[in-house]
Amino acid sequence: MPFMLHLDELRKRLFVVVGVLSVAMIVLYFFTEPIYAFVVGPVVSILQGAKPIAIGVLDPMTVKFGLALWSAVVLCSPLISWQVMAFLLPALRPNERRWVLPTFFAMVVLFIGGVVFCYLMILPASFAWLAAQSGTIMTFTPTAGDLLLVVEFFLLGFGICFETPVVVFYLVYFGVVPYAKLRSNWRIIYVTIVILASMITPDWSPVSMGALSVAMIVLYELSMLACRVVLAKKIKAQKAAEAEALA
């Protein structure tokens, strides 16, 4: 397609995304109280019965609008992902298009898996560790906005990190990094994963860093296994090309 038609296609898809997000945000704004209670549910025990506070006059409204927008993005994330992939679909070859639907479903399932894992396993332990850092010299009384922001950061970070198998699969599929190089440099990759986990988890606690590191390493190994099974011919061709280049 000509460049201007590409821009027109992009404009249409952005219009759909923005329109759906706007409607979803307006509707969800009226349900922010139960949504807030659900989102911060795993960490409310650290407040020992107290409620998070609002300092500024506009804080209650801005927190609710922010939560409504975040909830709308999460709710509409399958639609957003599909619009992105549908925009890129014409650029793919016929044999590459068969991976679109499996990739879409894999991304959705992996992201949800990361969010659920963080919600059930990581948030309670991490926030307990954070609260314990106040010791006897501080009173731990977080604002509603701060509490929500940290929880959202955790959930989003784990959801994105659980997309590791998709990234690894396409690195091998498109030949960006050969399978043999990923397999032989596993020590460097493990160290990189640990460093990324320490950067993504905002609390720097051993619990969250360790759990995310282990989860990403397991997902990496599973993705390598999937590559070896699904892309066996491509991996063999990559090895042959490397051997021919060295000859």
Beta strands, then each sheet from edge to edge (+ up, - down):
end
